[in-house]
Amino acid sequence: MKRGLTLTILGALAVDAAAHQDRRLTLSPDGAIPELPAPCDAARLHVDFSGPGVSALAAVSFSVPGHALRLPPCLLAQIPQASTATTELTGSWYHDLDQMPPYVQVRIHPARAKDNRAGDDSVDLLFSLRDATLMSATRYALIGDDTIQAHPLDATCR
């Protein structure tokens, strides 16, 4: 009986780990992300567009206590025009932190994107909640009806 219960619990944990999904987050006008737990709750994200409605990104900055990052203009120029209405925020801090630090992901869907589904002509910016580093910057392009190609963006602007 004990062995069966242990296997059931381990199976449930494995399903839970495999079913990990990022949490949807919101962004306050001051850059706070209210859903983040302590000690991550001091993180600040600012996503500024160059004008109202659909426009180019003017600035993106991310900070945690002791660390701050402002994305360079040459990286911002690689991101298609969008708006706050087509920008989503997700994150995770409850996964295996030995595999990946806690993070916040900004997904920007260009105004022309077909339907704002994950990977449908979008750009993902992945920030570490430990030290505010940009862990990845990737542009996804929908090819045809069901093929998505990932293209890393040049964050070093070489």
Secondary structure, DSSP 8 states (H G I E B T S, - for coil): -HHHHHHHHHHHHHHHHHT---EE----TTSB-TT--TTGGG-EEEEEESSSSSB-EEEEEEEETTEEEE--HHHHTTS--B-GGGEEEEEESSS-TTTS--EEEEEE--TT-SS--TTSSEEEEEEETTT--EEEEEEEEEETTTEEEEEE--TT--
